Amino acid sequence: MTRDVTETLLDQMTLEEQVSLLAGETYWRTPEIARIGLPAIKVTDGTNGARGEAFSNGARTAAYPAEVALAATWNVDLVHEIGVDLAAEVRAKKAHIILAPAVNMHRNPLNGRNFENFSEDPHLAARMAVAFIKGVQSQGVGATIKHFVGNECEHERRSINSAIDEKTLREVYLPPFEAAVREARVTCVMTSYNWLNGVHTSENQWLIGDVLRGEWGFDGIVMSDWLGTHSTEAAIEAGLDLEMPGPGKHRGEKLVAAVREGRVDAQKVRASAGRIIDMGQRLGTDIADDLSDETAIDRPATRALLRKAAAESTVLLTNRGGLLPLAAPQRIAVIGPNAAVAVIHGGGSAQINAHYAVTPLDGLRAALPDAQVDYALGAAAERFVPAITGAVTIALFNGESRDGAPALVQQAPDTAFAWFGAVAPEVDHSAFAARITCTLTATQSGPHEIGLMSAGLSKLYIDDVEVLDAWETWQKGESYFGHGSDERRGVIDLVAGQTYAIRCEYFCGDGIATSLKAVRFGLRAVSQKGDLDAACRIAAAADAVVIVTGLSPEWETESEDRRSLSLPPGQDAMIAAIAAVNPRTVVVLQAGAPLAMPWAHNVGAVLQQWYPGQECGNALADVLLGIQEPSGRLPQVFPASDDQITAVTERPARGGTVTYAEGVAIGQRRFDALGLKPLFPFGHGLGFGQVEYLDAQALDGLCVQVRLANHAERATQEVVQIYHNLPNGQRKLLAFAKVVVPAGAEVSATLKIMPEGFRVWDGGWTYPYRTADLAIGRSGADIRLMLAITLE
């Protein structure tokens, strides 16, 4: 559609109709205007898969490795391919825009959402973002860069002010957004929840008007994060086009009145409405499309791509004596809380209903059909009492009363429920109640843990006896994006063979201004929390041991930050005990952020698998057995202890300020500035090769050629990294390249350094360096070559 046609449509619209386009109509859609044939636009979360409109138990979809895992590949071509493939999933969900990628920096290693963001480094994050966006948008799907800007603290994220000086903003936090706009021409920019230097980002004229639209020339859509719009006049004046979700609270009649009364220029509304129309036409929206007709397409090509990506993102942190790859084990012990379940993504908006998820245990058994593969839990690591699985019935009622006939009855696979937006056409989302029932036959006698939590009010009954209350005693905790209660827990005795009737009463009237409603309850025998002695017995008898542990959506999730680098309780003791009986122990960590590893150099090998997506177990087996190389490198520094990061892990009070006092020295650069030795440095990763860096030379046009030799008997992928040795002793990443080096061969890698890598903000961009000392190597701390270059 030409701009002239857009103007013609705007001329046909009333002020009310133009305003209607500037807020969502539902949780995931903009309104359509049938009178002039203008279609709705539909969006969907997120980087690790296109979820569709249902937050839980929706249409199945492919589960991709988390964004931090994609960055750990250091492979822009692969990330571009992921973007192309993911666009097909977005189309299958009848959506036009994906709410990804996220490029907030890993300033705080305990940030609960680091797994959804690429890196601590602006250059690496920018290269990944551009590749991802170009891949998605090459298929006619829009991408959304987020969260603009300064959302590096999830704790109290909706109320806090991020105090960041302009030099730090320009050099660290804005570059990935700038690259997304200037290079990738991203479709949408989403503002963040926090305030920036005293002004909320969704109404920040300097941020949206001066920098984004003025300096960078962005002509796409600026939308708020969900419930992240805080004003009518200031937001539209700053250039916020779209308030999400719908129905809007600050647009509609409020904005119409502001225009009628002269408080808002009507041309501001027209310009934003025009951008919405332009976007819909670019994305091929059609008023005849059924946006609810979401489909699940399990494509073989996607399976292969995700298996490759998950393996390539895996980082080999240690490998004592070359334990990996494992050489034809006849008996292997697989142990740990993440071994017999597939932990494929973190918590919050990352949640999707995957086509399937291969557990590490199943992956290894499939890869080793002739070997004996034993399993033991070792030590449980759940944060909450596990939900009950099986036949679960939920009856939904309009209003608080659960008397009379329900408005809707549904079946569910377990006792965990969450609703974003509409529940069902028959149910009033703003005021509904639920009765959830199931039966459970105890398999053993003795004490059982029970748990209950809710965003809303709830009570739990067993055989009509109240056992837990989150109704009269409800108060806000840390569950459900900070809108739910903390888990209520208890212990009851059950008798083996006896069947118990379990009932939960729920009402959504929690008094919180949010469209999120949720409830879950669980039950587990105390004896099912693991038997470490049994785990040690199978470990001692095995040729090799694979411990799979780490975090999960319960521990690492949107809207809250972790309390420490530690693994869940009991995990360190489990690893130490098993390594003591079998030194051929491989520890596989699944998490989106650094973890403390007091045992790191006392086990045979350590692998960081991140959140690997649906091919989790298959990819892990490929890596362990050498079918694929773990060629990932760390996109963030791994601290050695909590003491090293206390200055950047503050937990502000509600309405408080987070001061970015370290300036540009975040991540590895902060460690360099303070002379701290991390557990593993930025860019670290071992692989299976033996690569020698032979020499480097400068070529024309800021290109550097690096010659490599692989002395191993197998091919390897090497990530060549070039840093600028700054006068203050810090190193700044300038360029990288992932190169295949065949066995026993030499290759040359040519890396292009972008001129922007040498710029410095001093009230404006300056280029102060006439010469530069380049450090070339395998990580920010493992430098193999030095090269001095002259800058024109």
N, C-alpha and C positions, 0 to 999 in steps of 0.2 A: 504493500500500500504506500502511495506517495504521501508526502507531507500535506499536499493540497487536499487529499481525501480526508486526512485527519482533521484538518481545519474545517472542512465542510461538515463533518460529523459533530465537531464541537459547536459549530453554529446552530445545529439542529437541537442541541441539548439545552435543557433548562439548567439553571444554577444548581438546583437540587440534584439533578442527574449527574452533573459534573462532580459535585461533592461526593455523591454516592460511590464514585470510582476510587476515592481516596481513602477508603477503609475496607477491610475484608467484610464479606457478607457472612461467611462461615469461618471456621477455624483455619481452613486451607484454601479458600477460594475468594476471589473478588466477585462483585455482582455482575450479572449480565443485564443489558438494557435491550430487551426484546423489541421494543418499539422501533429502534434504529438498527437492529440486527447486530448488536455489539455483544460478543461472547464473554463468558467468565474466563478468568485465568486461574489455574490450579497450581499450587506449589506442594512440594513434599520434602521432608527430611530424607537423607542426609548423606554424608560422605561414604559411610560403610554399607550403604544399600538404600534403595528407594522404597520407603516404607508404605507410602500411600496414606489414606485418610484415617485408618484405624490405628490407634496407638498400640494396641495389643491384639493379638489373634486376628489380624487383618489378612489380606491376600499375601501369599507367600512370595518371597523375593530373594534374590541372590545376596549373600552376605560377603562383603569385600573386607580385606584387611583394613584396620583402622587407619586414620590419616597419619598418625605418627609412624605406623609400620610402612606406609607408602614412602614417607620421607626417608626411612631407614634403608630403602633400596638404593638411594642416591642415583636413581635411574629415571631420568626425565622421559625417555622414550616409553618405558613401561608405564609410568604414571599417565602419560597421554593416552596410551592404549586402554588403561583402566577407565579414563574419562569417556572414551568412545563407547566402551562396553556398558558403562553405567547409564549412559543416555538411553540405551534401549530399555533398561529397567524403568526409567522414569516414564518413558512412553507407555510401557505396559501398565503403569499405574494411572494412565490418562492424565498425567501431570505435564505441565509446560516448563516448570522451573524447579531446579533442585536447590535446596538451601545449604549449599556447600560451594567452595571449601572454607574452612576456618583457618585463620592465619594469626591468631593471637600468640604472642611469644611465650615460651616456657620459662618465664622469669622465675616463677615459684615452682620448684620441683614437686611440691605437694598439691598443686592445683588439680582439682578433681576432674578437669576437662582437658588436661594436656593431651590425652590420647586422641582427642578430636582435632588437634592442631598439629601442624607439621613439625615445628622445631623451635629451638631457642635462638636460632641464627636467622637474621633477616634475609640474607642472600639465599640460603638453602630453602627457606620457606617461600620466597618469591619464585624461585625456579620451579618448585613443585606446584605452586598455585597456578602459574602460567601454563604449565603442561597440562594440568588437570582441567582448567577452564577451556583451553583450546580443544581438548579432546571432547568434552561434553558439548560445547557449542558448535563443533563441526557437524553435529548430528541434528541441529535445529532446536536443541534444548537450551534453555537459559541457565546460567550458573549465578550463584550469589556469594560474593565475598563477604566474610563476617569475622568478628564482630567489631565494628568500626567505632572506637578504638580504645585500647587501655583496659580490656577485660581480661586481666591476668590473675584475678582473685575471684573465685566462685563464692566464697563465704561472704554473705551479705551483699551479693553482687548488685542487687536492685537498689541499694541505698547508698553505696559508698562513692566517694569522690577519688578518682585517680589523679594524683598531682604529678605531672610529667612535664619537665621543661622542654622547650621547643627543640633544642639540639637533640635531646634524647628521642623525642617523637620523630623527628625528621630522619635520624640516622638508624634507628632501631625498629620502631613500632609501625611507622607508616610505609616503609619501602615495599612490603609485600602487597599492600593495597594499591600503591602507586603502580607497581608492575602489572597487577591485574587489570587496572583501568587503561594504562597507556599501551601495554603490549598485547594483552589478551582481549581487550574491549569487553570486559565482563558485563553481563546484562543488568545485574542488581547489586547494590551495596546495602547490607543490613547494619543498622546502628546497634550499639551495645547497650547493656542495662545500666552501666555506671555513668556517673558524671565525669567530665573531663575538665580539670582545672576550674571547678565550680559551676560548670554549665552542663546540663544533661546532653549526651551526645545526640539525641534525637531532635534537639532544638538548638544545636551549636552552630551558629552562623559561621564562625571561623572555620570549623571543621568541614561542614557540608558546603556552604556557599563559597568561601574564599579558597580553600585548598582543593576539595574534591571537584567541584564544578568549575571554579575559576582557574586555578593553576593547572589541574590535570585534564580539564575539558570533558569531564564525565557527563554524558547525556542520557544515561539510563535511569533506572528507578532506584530511589533511596527508600527503603522500608524500615520500619522499626522492628526490633526483636519483639517477641510475643508479649504483649502487655507492657511494652517498653516505651509507649508514647505518654508524655506527661503534660501536654498542653494543647490548646487549640491554635492560638495565634502564633506563639513563638515557634512551634514546630513547622507550620506551613510557611512562615516567613523565612525560616532557615533553609527550607528546601526539602523537608521530609514529604515524600509523595504519598506513601502508603502506610496507614496505621493497621497493624495486624495484632491479634486476629480480629475477626468480626463476630458480632457487630461491634463497630468502633465506639469508643467512649468519648473521644474528643473531636470527632468530626460530625457528620450528620447535621442535625438541627443546630448544634453549637457553631459549626463552621458557617452554615448558611446565615445565621444571625450575625456573625462577626463580619461577613461580607456586606450584608444589608445595612449594617450600622457603620460601615466605613472603617472598621478596625482591621480588616484584612483586604488587600487589593484583590479584586476579582481576577486580575490577570495572573496572580499567583496560583489560584485554583485552576484556571484554564490551562496554564503551562503544565502543572502536575497531571491533570486529567489527560492532556495531550500525550504526555510521556507514557501513561498507562495504555492508551490506545495504540501508540506506536509499538510498544513492547508486545502487545497481544498479536498484532499483525506480523511482526517479525517472527514470532514463535508459531505462527500457523494456527491460531485458535479458530474454532468453527462453532457457531451457535448450535449446529445440529449434533455436535459430539455429545455422547453420554459420558460425562466425567466420572460417574459412579461405577462404570463397567471396568473395574480393575481386574487384570489378568495376571496369572503366575506362569512364567515361561522358564523352565529349567533347561538352559541351553548347554550342550556339551562343550562348546567353545568357551563359554564363561567358566565352566568347571575347570578346564585346563588352564585358563589364564589365572584364575584365583589360586590354584595350586602352585603355579610358578611364582606368583607374586608373594604368597605367604612364605615360601621357602627363601626367596631372594631377600626378603625383608628381615629374616632371622639373623641375629648378630651372635657370632661366636665370641664370647667374652674371654674365656680361658679354655685351654686344651692341653692339660698336663700330659707330657709323654706322647702326644699325638693320639689320644684315646679315640677321638672322632676323626674320620667316620668309623663306626663299629664294624669289625671284620667278622661277618657271618656268625653271630651269636647263636648258640643252640638253646640256651636258656636265658631268658631276660625277665627281670622283675620290673613291673611298672607300678609306681607308688605315688600317692599324693591326692589331694582334694580336687585337683583339676585333671586327673588322669582318666577317670571314667565318665566325665562330663565334658562337653565342648564349650569352653569359655571363649566366645567368639567376638564379643564386643563389650564396651563399657556401659555404664548406666546412663539413664536420662533419655535425651532425644536420640541417642544412638540405637535405641531398641528397635529391632525389626523381627519379623516372623520369617526366619530363613527357610529356604526349600528343604534343607537338611543341615546337619552339623556333625562332622566326623570327629569322634573323641580320639585323644591320643592312644588310648588302649585299643580301640577298634582299628585305627590306622596302622599300628604296629602289628597287630594280629593278621591283618590283611597282607601286609608286606612280608611277614615271616610265617608263611603257612606251615612250614615244617619245623619250626622252633616251638619250644614251650614258653609261653608268655604268661607269667603269673601276675596277679594283681592284689594289692592291698591298699586300703584307704590311708593308713598311717595315722594321720591326724586331720580331723575336719577343720574347715576354715571359713564356714559360713558366718556372716555377720548377723543374719536373722535366722530364726527357726524355719527350716525348709517348708515351703507350701505343700499342702496335701495334693497329691495327684490322683486322678481317677475320674469317676462319674460325679460331676458337681453340677448342681442345679441352682440357678439364680432367678429369683422372681423379682421383678421391678415394679414399683408402685409410684404413681404420681402423688406428690405430697409426702408428709412425714408418716402418715398412718400406714401400717402394714395389714390393716383389716380389709376384708372383702377380696374381690378378685383382682389379681395383679394386671397391670397394663401389658406386661410382656413376660414371658418365661423363656429362658435360654439355657442351653447346656454348655459347660465349659470343661477344659481338660485339667484345671487345677484351681486352687483357691486364691489366686492372685488376680486382682482386677484393677484396671486404671482406665479412666475415660477422659479424653481431651475432646472438647467440642461436643457435638451431639452424640447421645447414647444410642438412640433409635427414634424413628419418627413418632412412635407411640409414647415416648417418655419425655417429660419436662426436665431438661438438663439442669435448670436452675433450682429445682426443688423436687427431688425424687428420693425414694427409699428403696432398700433392697433386703431380701431375705435369701441368704446363701446356705444351702444344705448339702450335706454329704454323709456317708457312713464310712466307718473305718473299723476293720476287724484287726485287733491287736495280734501281732505275730509273736510277742513275747510278754512275759509278765514283768512288772517293775516300773520304775519311774520313767516318765516321758516329759520332755520339754514341750511347752505350748507357747505360742507367740501371736500377737495381734497388733496391727498398726493401721492407721487410716488417715487420709485427707478427707475429713468428714467425721462423723460420730459413729462409734461402733461398740458392740458387745459380743462376746463369744460364750456360747452355751454348749455343754456336753451332757447329753441325756436330760435336757431342759434345766440343768443347773448352771447358773452363771459362774464362769471361771475366770474371765478377764474383762476389764472395763476400760474402754477408751471413749466413753460417752460423758458421764458426769465429771470424770477426771481428765478429759481431753485437754491437752495444751500443745502448742506448736513445738515441734522438734526438728530433726534433720532429715526426715524421710520425704520422698515425693517432692523434690525440688525445693525443700524447705517449707512446704505447705502442709505436711503431715505430722503426726505425732511420732515421738520415739516409740520403739517397740515395747509393748507390755509383755512381760514374760512370767511364766509360772511353771510349776512341776506337779504332775498328777500321776497317780498309780493306775495302770491298766492291767487287765488280766488276759493272758494269751487265749485266743479263740473266741473271746467275747466281742460282739459287734456294738459299736457306740454310734449314736446319732449326734452329729455335730451341726450346730446352727450358728450363723452370724447375722445379727441385725445391724443394718447400716442406714444412716441418713446423711445426705450430702450437705446439710446445713451447718457447715463449720464456721460460718461468719467470715470467711476469707474471700476477698474479691478476686477469685480466680476461677477459670473454667475447668481446672483440673480436679477430678474427684477420684478417689482410689481407696481400696481396702485390701488387705491380705491377712491370712492367718495360716499358721502352720503347726505341725506336731511331729516329734521325732523321739524315739527311744534314746535315753541317755547313753545306753551301751553302743549305739550306732555312731558315736562320734570318733571312732577309730581305735585300733589296737596296735600300738607301736611295736610291741614284742612280736606280734605276728608279721608285721612288715619287715622287721629285722631278720626274721627267720628266712623269709623267701629271698631277701636281699643277699644274705650270706651264701645261699646256694646257687646264685645266678652268675652267669658269665659277665653280665653287666646289669646295672640298675639305672632306670630312668625315673627320676622324681619330677613330677609335673605339679607345680604350685604357683603361687602368685596372688593376684587380686581377682576381682570379679565385679560385675555391675553393682553389687552391694557395697563394695569397699571404695570403688573408684567411679564417681558419678557426677554428672552435672549438678550444679547448685550447692555443692559443698566441697571443701578441701580436706585432704587427709590430715591426720594429726602428727604423723611421723613417717619416716622412710621404712619403718619396720614391716615385715611380713605379718599376716594375721597371727594371733597367739598360737603357740605350739609348733609353728612351722620350722623355726630355726633349730629347735631341739630335735625335731624329726629328722631334718637333714643331717645334723651332726651325728646322731645315733646310727643312721644308715650308712653314712660314709665311713664310720668307724669299723663296720663289719664288712664293708666291700669298697675298697678305694676306687674301683672302676664304676664310679657313680657319676651320672650326668644329671645336673639340675637344670630343668627347663622352667623359665620364669615367664608367666603370662601376665603382663601388666602394661599400661600405657605410659609409665613413668618410672623413674629410678626407684630402686629398692635397696635397703641395707642388706649386706651379704657378709656377715661375720665369718662365714665358712667358705668364702669364695676361693681361697687358695688351698683349701684342704679337701676339695672334691676333684674328681677327674676332669670335668668340663662343666662350663656354664653356658647356656644358650638363652638369649632374650628373644622370645617369640612374639611379644606384644599381644595384641588381640588380632588373631590371624584370619578371621572369617570362617566360612563354612567348610573349607578344606583343611581345617586345623590339624587333624590327626594324620591325614595323608601327607601334608607338607612336612610335618614333623618327622614322620618315618622317612621321607625322602632325604632330609637333612642328616638324620642320625645314621643312615645306612650309606650315605655318600652318593645317592642318586642325583641329588641337587646339592650345590654348595651353599652354605649359609654365607652369602656375600654381602649381608647388610652391614652398615656402619651406624654408630650412634648419632642421632640427630640432636642429642642433648648430653651434657656432661652428667656423669653419675657420681654424686657426692659420696664421700666415705662415711659420713656420719651426719646426724641432725645438727650437730654443733656448727658445721660448716655453712649452714643455710639459714640460721635463725633470723638474720637481718632481712631476708626476702620472703619469709613465711608468716608474717604477722597476720593475725586474725582480728581485723578491725571491728569495733563496736558498730551497731546499727547507725547509719548516717555518718560514719567516720571517714577518715582520709587515709589512703594508702599512698605514701610518698616514695617515689622511685628514686631514692637518694643515691643509688649506685650509678645513675646516669646510663651511659652507653655500655658500661662494663657489666653485662649480664651473662649468665651461663659460664662457659669456659673462660671468657674474658674477665669475669669477676674473679675466678679462681687465679688467673694469671696475675691480676692486679694485686691480690692479697697474698700471693705466694702460697696458696693452698694446693695440696696434692689430692686430687680426686681419687675415687676408687677406679674409675675408668674415664678417660678424657673424651671430649667431643671428637667425633669422627672415628673412634676406635672400633675395630673389628678384625678378626684374624683370618677367616677363610681357610681353605685347604691348600693354598699354594705356598711357594717359597719365592717371593718376588724381591728382586734386587733393583734398586733405582740406579741406573748407570750414569746418566748425565742429563742436563737440561740446557736448552738454549732459547734465547729470545728471538722471535720472528717478527716480521712487520705487523703492525696493527694490533699491538698488545696481545699477541699470541705467544704461547710458550710451548715448546715441544719437549716432552719428557720421554726418555728411552728407558724401557723396562726389560728385565729378563726373568723368566720363571724357571727355577731350578728344580721344581717338583716334577713328579712323574704323571701328573694330571693337570689339565687346564684349570685356570682359575680366573676369577673376575677381581680386578684390582680397582679400587677407588682412589684415583690420584687427586690430592687436595693441595691447593695453592693458597697460602696465607700471606698477608702483608705483615711483616715484622714492624710494628709501630714503635715510635720513639719511647713510648711509655712502658714498653715491655709486653704489651698485649699483642695477640695475633688476631687478625681479622680475615675471615674467609673471603677469598676473591673469586675462586673458580674451582670446579671439580669436574671429573669425567670418570665414568665407569668403563673399564676396558677389559676385554677378554684377552688373556695372555696364554697361548697354548703351552702345553708341556714342553720344557726344554727349549723354548723359543724366546726371541727378542721381538718386541713391538715398540712402536712409537705412538704416543698419545699427544694430540695437539689440543691445548686448552685456550679458549678465548676469554680474556679478562675484559669485563665491561668497564668503560671509563668511570661510571658512577661509583665503582668500588673505591676510588681514590678521593671522592668528594667529602667535604667536611662542612657542616652547617655553622655559620658564624653570622647570623642575621640574614643570611642568604647563602647559596651554595658557592663554596670556594674550592679550588684545587691547589692546595699548598705544597704538594710534593713535586720536586723536580727529579728525584731519583727514588727508587723503592727497593728495599731488600725483601725478596720473596723467599718464603720457607716452603719447601715442597716435600710432601711426605704422606704417611698413612693415617695420620690423625693430627689433632692440634698439638699433641705432645711428642709424636713420633716423626721427627723431621729427618729426611734422608739427604736432601740436597738444598743448597742455597744458591740464589741467583740474584745479582744486582741488575736492575734495568733502569734506563733513562726514560722519563716521561715527557712527552711533548705537550 
